[in-house]
Amino acid sequence: MDRGGGTPISVLLVDDEPNVADLTGLHLQRQNDAFEVTTEYDAEAALDALEDGIDCVVSDYEMPGTDGLDFLRDVREYDEDLPFILFTGRGSEEIASEAISAGVTDYLQKGTGTEQYTMLANRLENAVARRRSEAAAVETKGRYQSLVDSSPNAILVHQGAEVLYVNDRLTELVGADDPEMLHEQTPLDYVHPSDRERLAERVTAVLEDGEPVGWAEWRLQRLDGETRRVESTAAPVRYDGELASQVVVRDVTERYERERRLETLHEATRRLLVASDRKAVAEITADVLQNVLREEFAAFWSYDGTDLSILAATDLACEMAMDDASLDSVAALPEWSIEYKTFEAGHPRVVTGYGDREDTVTDTLATTYLVPLADHGLLGIASTEPYTVEPAEQELVGILAGLVEAALDRVDTDSDTT
């Protein structure tokens, strides 16, 4: 799963088998798009690449000339603390023991499934997080705050119940007007009650065991009552000379909502597969647009070979049609309308300034997103206020449109055979 976002992590991947190296690099970037992977196929070239500023080295063991352990020793001469993960197909206690003696950060044996890349990504993230935390610990408090203040992520430093430091991004995420407001509460006060026990265990792991913890997803409760989906990682740091926990928090609400909506779209596929006729397909589509994709104003027009006639609409769209006599023409779209022209063109179209055009059926709307359903009809999504139809919204509507077209193909085929 793509974790997305965050500070870039420069990874040097070393493996003498190009296919294996390239495949590993591809999977790492799928796991986390913050990974910036540089691939080398021999240890000597990899040593030169260290000059480019590497956050972590991932190396195979069996390589001609200089094997993974010899390469590790060379890297330790260059930087004794640079995270180094030995990722090898040859696993043994002897190799693991030698690697630990040589100063390896982590040791992971290659497997056969994609789970190995998830585990490698987690180990890599943890190793880099530990390295960066230790580096921050030797800086002065002022330099540390300067660093985290410029971070795009929300950052909290605490000692259990006591908040020591929060940056502006966390203040904004929680919905506070002033960072000092967060010092008046404990960190767990902003955690959803159902997630508090799990988060408390992570606090214990960092502050009592002195171990960093990887990314975990949970629910954050803002001061205004809104719940946001976030993920966080934490590591021990020295703050004002004392052990503390640094927590990095990322808002993943949009990603979570998108994944949830995709799951619901899969459920819509089942409903569309059993729809008995065009009317049923249209009503299911309007329901999904309203209750899954949260589109308040949406309509479905069906093409019968001559006219584009409305078959279903969301509740607010129906209410608007009842209140506005000028919307009578929406029931059957005239050929001169932008909707009909978009249907004929066969390509989705965002129409801004809709109410100011001469080829529209009403001046009530400000923005519309029109999506043709092949030769079956048209989906129309609208807003009474100007807004930007984001690529993510277009993608989800496009997925739904594809499902609807397939359902209509089936319904029409069934109708022709009966």
Beta strands, then each sheet from edge to edge (+ up, - down):
strand 1: 9-14
strand 2: 35-40
strand 3: 56-59
strand 4: 84-88
strand 5: 106-109
strand 6: 154-159
strand 7: 162-166
strand 8: 213-221
strand 9: 227-239
strand 10: 242-251
strand 11: 297-303
strand 12: 308-313
strand 13: 332-333
strand 14: 349-352
strand 15: 367-372
strand 16: 377-383
sheet 1: 2+ 1+ 3+ 4+ 5+
sheet 2: 7+ 6- 10+ 9- 8+
sheet 3: 13+ 12- 11+ 16- 15+ 14-
end
